[in-house]
Amino acid sequence: MASVASTLARIKEDLQPFLAEELILNACRGAGHHWRERVLGPVQTVHLFIVQVLCFNTAMTHLRHLSKTAVKAPAYCRARMRLPLAVLEALLSQSSQAMVAAHPLPRGLWCGLRAYLADGSSTIAPDTPDSQKAFGQPKGCKKGCGFPVPKVLGLFDVFTGLMLQTLAFPLYTHEQSKVWMLHPLLQAGDLLVGDRGFCSFVHLVMLFSRGIHGLFRIHQKQIVDFRPHRKHRRKYSKGAKSKGRKTSKKAACPMPRSKYIRRLGKHDHVVEWFKDATSRPKWMSKEQFALLPDSLQVRELRFMLPRKGQRTLSITIATTLLDPLLYPKEKIAELYGVRWQVETHFAELKTTLRMRKVKSKTSQGVLKELVVYALVYNLVHLVMLHAARGQGVTPDRVSFIDAVRWLLWAAPGEPLGELLINPRRKDRHEPRVTKDREDTYTKMSHPREELRKALKKQAVTA
């Protein structure tokens, strides 16, 4: 692996148009951060932080050996702690938007709209009291036997793959309660695509009020009926069956809450969703909920996804794209197929860059580390964009790990050569099993202190 000194020079060269030194200093001033001139100032700390994560999150004590400079771990650790989280978040937002604007692709627009993907994931943090309090651990783990699990919410550009923002919250936080924090990054006329966890009357209204379109897989509790001129429930009722009371087949079939408006095609129509008491989420106050309109017109459509070796899947979509001529059903089905690309993006972060386990032992340090992972991820995708343009392919075809290797091994000023192109394997189907049996140790079911006492007691009795 190349030294950190040469890699740092490569980082400065590639990030100069999008993460210049003056931009870092302006972000510090905007966040109200005051610093004095020292060896590890804000600029040097950000660059070294990026290099550390790019080198697969190498240990702080290893940086001085790689860079062959007097970068001591305690001094670097204090420099990271001095750097405010708001500075890194501002750098990520500004640099990512500049990268997206600087690389307009022929396929960069979907039916004239810039499309974005929103999705959630998680990571694992060291078991410290601060992180346990901030993020919490899975309920199935006993106290002292689990790790804090921060939930991560990311916003990606569909066609470039760049991450515009990343947010982290406690484990048991629904993504929809925090997705509104990503709305200011979108402009009127943009399109937000997500899974069924983001599909609700409240979220679609919030997007519609900003002029932003939404396209989500419909929630499993939403009743959809494509029969023309069918009836709907005028008042909400839970529909719970009474004990011992017989119900007819007609009464057993739930009636949709949405009102039929017009038919657009087979399994494609426009309906009207209504606001009721059950639509208000827990994270929204009654005053905020009262300001929302009473109804919203939504397009519901269904299409089939035949897959080799699997059952044919039926996908039902809810969207505010009402015009079937501007936004055909086939195009919507194609776009929702691209939505699965977000799983690949998180795999690149968690598996390739090793974000599955972060190292910071404070909650603020975890948040900073996740933002820097996003900065490094964007840097790698910037290399992939250049390679895709030079090799005449789409960015998703370029190998992510090959771009990482080029960043680590290429000398400053070396032109970008041809990177590995992944083949299209649409019909590939693999069983969801693993062959690796490396981790065969018994899982911890009691705190380590209790296990030590039991081990000593066993040794004494023996």
C-alpha positions in Angstrom: 0.0 0.0 0.0 1.3 3.5 -0.8 2.3 5.7 2.1 -0.2 8.1 3.6 1.9 11.0 2.4 1.4 10.1 -1.2 -2.2 9.1 -0.7 -2.8 12.4 1.0 -1.4 14.2 -2.0 -3.7 12.2 -4.2 -6.7 13.1 -2.0 -5.8 16.8 -2.1 -5.5 16.7 -5.8 -8.8 14.9 -6.4 -10.8 16.9 -3.8 -9.4 20.3 -4.6 -12.3 21.3 -6.9 -14.9 20.1 -4.5 -13.3 20.2 -1.0 -10.8 23.0 -1.2 -9.0 24.3 1.8 -11.0 27.6 1.8 -14.3 25.6 1.7 -13.2 23.7 4.9 -12.3 26.9 6.6 -15.5 28.6 5.6 -17.5 25.6 6.9 -15.6 26.0 10.3 -16.5 29.7 10.4 -20.1 29.0 9.5 -20.3 26.5 12.4 -18.8 29.0 14.8 -15.7 26.9 15.3 -12.6 28.9 16.5 -9.1 27.4 16.2 -5.5 28.4 16.5 -2.8 27.7 14.0 -1.2 24.3 14.8 0.1 21.2 13.0 -3.2 19.5 13.0 -5.6 22.3 12.1 -9.0 21.8 10.6 -7.8 21.3 7.0 -5.1 18.8 8.0 -7.4 16.9 10.3 -10.1 16.6 7.6 -7.6 15.3 5.1 -6.0 12.9 7.5 -9.5 11.7 8.7 -10.4 10.9 5.0 -7.1 9.0 4.5 -7.6 7.0 7.6 -11.1 5.8 6.5 -9.9 5.3 2.9 -7.2 3.0 4.3 -10.0 0.7 5.6 -10.2 2.7 8.9 -6.7 1.9 10.0 -5.7 2.4 13.6 -4.6 5.9 14.8 -1.3 4.4 16.0 -0.6 3.1 12.5 -0.9 6.5 10.8 2.5 7.7 11.9 4.1 4.5 10.5 2.3 4.9 7.2 3.0 8.6 6.8 6.5 8.5 8.2 5.7 11.7 10.1 5.3 12.6 13.7 1.5 12.1 13.8 0.9 10.9 17.3 -2.3 9.1 18.0 -3.3 11.2 21.1 -2.8 14.5 19.2 -4.8 13.3 16.2 -7.5 12.0 18.5 -7.8 15.4 20.2 -7.8 17.1 16.8 -10.8 14.9 15.7 -12.6 15.8 18.9 -12.1 19.5 18.4 -13.6 19.4 14.9 -17.4 20.0 15.1 -19.8 17.6 13.5 -21.6 20.5 11.7 -18.4 21.2 9.8 -18.2 17.7 8.3 -22.0 17.7 7.6 -21.7 21.0 5.7 -18.7 19.7 3.7 -20.6 16.6 2.7 -23.6 18.5 1.6 -21.7 21.1 -0.4 -19.2 18.8 -1.9 -21.7 16.2 -3.0 -24.0 18.8 -4.6 -21.0 20.2 -6.4 -20.0 16.8 -7.7 -23.5 16.0 -8.9 -23.7 19.4 -10.7 -20.2 18.9 -12.3 -21.0 15.5 -13.8 -24.3 15.7 -15.7 -24.8 12.4 -17.4 -26.9 11.6 -20.5 -29.0 9.3 -18.2 -28.8 11.7 -15.3 -32.5 12.6 -15.6 -35.5 10.3 -15.4 -38.3 11.6 -17.6 -36.9 15.1 -17.1 -36.6 14.7 -13.3 -33.6 14.4 -11.1 -34.2 11.2 -9.0 -32.9 10.4 -5.5 -32.9 7.3 -3.3 -33.6 7.3 0.4 -33.0 4.3 2.5 -31.9 3.2 6.0 -29.3 0.8 7.3 -27.3 0.4 10.5 -23.8 0.0 11.9 -22.2 -1.3 15.1 -20.4 1.0 17.6 -18.0 0.1 20.5 -19.8 -0.8 23.7 -19.4 2.4 25.8 -21.9 4.0 28.1 -22.1 7.1 26.0 -22.9 5.2 22.8 -25.3 2.9 24.6 -27.3 5.9 25.9 -27.2 7.6 22.5 -28.1 4.7 20.2 -29.2 1.7 22.3 -28.8 -2.0 21.5 -31.1 -4.7 20.1 -33.8 -5.7 22.6 -32.8 -9.4 22.3 -29.4 -8.7 23.8 -28.9 -8.9 27.5 -27.2 -6.0 29.3 -23.5 -6.2 28.8 -23.8 -8.7 25.9 -24.6 -6.4 23.0 -23.2 -3.4 21.1 -24.8 -0.1 20.4 -26.4 0.0 16.9 -26.8 3.4 15.3 -29.4 3.6 12.6 -28.1 5.3 9.4 -30.3 7.2 6.9 -28.8 8.1 3.5 -29.8 10.1 0.5 -28.2 9.0 -2.8 -28.4 10.4 -6.4 -29.9 7.6 -8.5 -27.6 7.7 -11.5 -24.2 9.0 -10.1 -24.5 7.0 -6.9 -23.2 10.0 -4.9 -24.4 10.3 -1.3 -25.8 13.8 -0.5 -26.3 13.4 3.2 -26.1 10.8 5.9 -27.8 10.9 9.3 -27.6 8.7 12.3 -30.2 8.1 15.1 -31.0 5.7 17.9 -31.7 2.1 16.8 -35.5 2.1 17.4 -36.2 5.2 15.3 -38.4 4.9 12.3 -36.8 6.4 9.1 -39.9 8.2 8.2 -39.7 10.3 11.4 -36.4 11.7 10.3 -36.6 11.7 6.5 -38.0 15.3 6.5 -34.5 16.4 7.5 -33.4 15.4 3.9 -36.1 17.4 2.2 -34.2 20.7 2.2 -31.5 19.1 0.0 -34.1 18.5 -2.7 -35.4 21.1 -5.1 -38.9 21.6 -6.6 -39.4 19.1 -9.4 -37.1 16.5 -7.9 -38.2 12.9 -7.3 -37.6 10.9 -4.1 -37.8 7.1 -4.4 -37.9 4.8 -1.4 -39.3 1.6 0.0 -42.6 1.1 1.8 -41.2 2.4 5.0 -41.5 5.9 3.6 -45.0 5.6 2.1 -47.6 7.4 4.0 -50.2 10.2 3.5 -48.2 12.6 5.7 -44.9 12.0 3.9 -46.4 12.4 0.5 -48.1 15.7 1.6 -44.9 17.0 3.0 -43.1 16.4 -0.3 -46.0 17.8 -2.3 -46.0 21.0 -0.4 -42.4 21.5 -1.4 -43.1 20.7 -5.1 -41.2 17.4 -4.8 -42.5 14.2 -6.2 -42.6 11.0 -4.3 -42.5 7.3 -5.5 -42.7 4.6 -2.9 -43.7 1.0 -2.7 -47.1 1.1 -1.0 -47.3 0.2 2.7 -48.6 -3.3 3.4 -51.4 -2.0 5.6 -52.8 0.2 2.7 -55.7 -1.5 1.0 -55.6 -1.2 -2.8 -58.5 -2.1 -5.1 -58.2 -1.5 -8.8 -61.8 -2.1 -9.7 -63.3 1.0 -11.5 -65.8 3.0 -9.6 -65.5 0.8 -6.5 -66.8 2.0 -3.2 -64.6 3.3 -0.3 -64.9 3.7 3.4 -66.1 7.2 4.3 -65.2 6.8 8.0 -62.3 5.0 9.5 -63.1 1.8 11.4 -60.6 -0.7 12.8 -62.6 -3.6 11.4 -61.8 -5.8 14.3 -64.0 -8.9 14.5 -66.1 -9.5 17.6 -65.4 -12.7 19.5 -68.0 -15.4 18.6 -69.7 -13.3 15.9 -69.9 -14.7 12.4 -69.1 -12.4 9.5 -70.0 -12.8 5.8 -67.4 -13.0 3.1 -68.4 -9.5 1.9 -67.8 -8.1 5.4 -64.5 -10.0 5.7 -63.1 -8.3 2.6 -61.8 -4.9 3.8 -62.9 -1.8 1.9 -60.2 0.7 0.7 -60.1 4.1 2.4 -59.1 5.9 -0.8 -61.7 7.3 -3.1 -61.6 6.3 -6.8 -61.0 9.2 -9.2 -60.1 7.9 -12.7 -58.6 4.9 -14.4 -55.3 5.3 -16.3 -54.9 1.6 -17.5 -54.8 -1.9 -16.2 -53.8 -1.8 -12.5 -53.2 1.9 -12.9 -55.5 4.6 -11.5 -55.7 7.9 -9.6 -57.3 7.9 -6.1 -57.7 10.4 -3.3 -56.1 9.7 0.0 -57.7 11.3 3.1 -56.4 12.5 6.4 -57.8 10.9 9.5 -56.9 10.5 13.1 -54.9 7.4 12.4 -52.7 9.2 9.8 -50.9 11.3 12.4 -47.6 9.8 13.3 -46.3 9.9 16.9 -43.4 12.3 15.9 -45.8 14.9 14.6 -47.7 17.3 16.9 -51.4 17.8 16.6 -50.8 21.5 15.6 -48.5 20.4 12.7 -50.9 17.7 11.6 -53.9 20.1 11.6 -52.0 22.3 9.0 -51.9 19.5 6.5 -54.6 19.4 3.7 -57.5 17.0 4.2 -56.8 15.0 1.0 -54.2 14.3 -1.7 -54.5 12.8 -5.1 -52.2 9.8 -5.5 -51.5 7.4 -8.4 -51.6 3.7 -7.5 -50.2 1.2 -10.0 -49.1 -2.4 -9.9 -46.7 -4.4 -12.1 -45.2 -7.8 -12.0 -41.5 -8.6 -11.7 -40.7 -12.1 -13.2 -37.4 -13.4 -11.9 -35.6 -16.5 -12.9 -35.5 -19.0 -10.1 -37.9 -17.0 -7.9 -41.6 -16.4 -7.5 -43.0 -13.6 -9.7 -43.3 -10.6 -7.4 -46.1 -8.2 -7.5 -45.1 -4.6 -6.7 -47.7 -1.9 -5.9 -46.5 1.7 -6.1 -47.9 5.0 -4.7 -46.7 8.2 -6.4 -47.6 11.8 -7.0 -46.7 11.5 -10.7 -50.2 11.5 -12.0 -49.6 12.0 -15.8 -49.4 8.6 -17.5 -48.1 10.2 -20.7 -45.1 12.0 -19.1 -44.5 9.2 -16.7 -45.5 5.8 -18.2 -46.1 2.8 -16.1 -43.2 0.9 -17.8 -40.8 3.8 -16.9 -41.9 3.7 -13.3 -41.4 0.0 -13.1 -37.9 0.4 -14.5 -37.0 3.2 -12.0 -38.2 1.2 -9.1 -35.9 -1.6 -10.3 -33.0 0.9 -10.0 -34.0 1.5 -6.4 -32.4 -1.8 -5.4 -29.1 -0.2 -6.3 -29.2 1.5 -2.9 -28.5 -1.9 -1.3 -25.3 -2.1 -3.4 -24.3 1.4 -2.1 -24.7 0.4 1.5 -22.7 -2.8 0.8 -19.9 -0.7 -0.6 -19.9 1.3 2.5 -20.3 -1.4 5.1 -18.4 -4.3 3.4 -15.8 -2.8 1.1 -15.0 0.3 3.2 -15.7 -1.6 6.5 -18.3 0.8 7.9 -20.1 -2.2 9.4 -18.2 -1.6 12.6 -17.0 2.0 13.5 -14.3 2.6 16.0 -15.1 5.9 17.8 -15.9 5.4 21.4 -18.2 8.5 21.8 -21.5 9.2 20.2 -20.3 12.4 18.6 -17.2 10.5 17.3 -19.5 7.9 15.8 -21.5 10.6 14.0 -18.3 12.2 12.7 -16.9 8.9 11.5 -20.1 8.1 9.5 -20.0 11.5 7.7 -16.3 10.9 6.8 -17.3 7.5 5.5 -19.7 9.3 3.2 -17.0 11.7 2.1 -14.7 8.8 1.2 -17.5 7.0 -0.6 -18.2 10.1 -2.7 -14.5 10.4 -3.5 -14.4 6.8 -4.8 -17.6 7.3 -6.8 -16.0 10.5 -8.3 -13.2 8.3 -9.7 -15.9 5.8 -11.0 -17.6 8.7 -12.8 -14.4 9.7 -14.5 -13.7 6.1 -15.5 -17.3 5.6 -16.7 -17.1 8.6 -19.0 -13.7 7.6 -20.4 -14.7 3.9 -20.9 -18.2 4.6 -22.3 -20.2 2.8 -19.6 -22.6 3.8 -16.8 -21.1 4.5 -13.4 -22.7 1.4 -11.7 -20.7 -0.8 -14.1 -17.3 0.4 -12.7 -15.8 -1.7 -10.0 -15.9 0.1 -6.6 -13.0 -1.8 -5.1 -10.9 -1.2 -8.2 -11.5 2.5 -7.8 -10.4 2.3 -4.1 -7.2 0.4 -5.1 -6.4 3.1 -7.7 -6.8 5.9 -5.1 -4.5 4.0 -2.7 -1.8 3.0 -5.2 -1.7 5.7 -7.8 1.0 8.4 -7.6 0.1 12.1 -7.5 -0.4 13.3 -11.1 -0.9 9.9 -12.5 -3.7 9.8 -15.1 -6.6 7.6 -14.5 -6.3 4.3 -16.5 -9.0 1.8 -17.3 -10.8 0.4 -14.3 -12.4 -3.0 -14.1 -15.9 -3.1 -15.6 -18.4 -5.5 -13.9 -20.6 -7.5 -16.3 -24.4 -7.3 -16.4 -25.8 -10.4 -14.6 -29.5 -9.7 -14.5 -30.6 -13.4 -14.4 -28.1 -14.4 -11.7 -29.7 -16.1 -8.8 -27.8 -17.4 -5.8 -29.1 -19.1 -2.6 -28.9 -16.9 0.5 -26.3 -19.0 2.3 -22.7 -18.5 3.3 -19.8 -21.0 3.1 -17.4 -19.2 5.5 -17.3 -20.9 8.9 -14.6 -18.7 10.4 -16.7 -17.4 13.3 -17.6 -20.5 15.2 -17.2 -19.2 18.8 -20.2 -19.5 21.2 -22.1 -16.2 21.4 -22.1 -14.3 24.7 -25.3 -14.8 26.7 -24.1 -13.3 30.0 -21.9 -10.3 30.8 -18.2 -11.0 30.6 -17.7 -10.3 34.3 -20.1 -13.1 35.2 -18.4 -15.4 32.8 -15.0 -14.7 34.4 -16.4 -15.5 37.9 -17.9 -18.8 36.6 -14.6 -19.7 35.0 -12.7 -19.0 38.2 -15.3 -21.1 40.2 -14.9 -23.9 37.7 -11.1 -23.8 38.0 -11.3 -23.9 41.9 -13.7 -26.9 41.9 -11.5 -28.7 39.4 
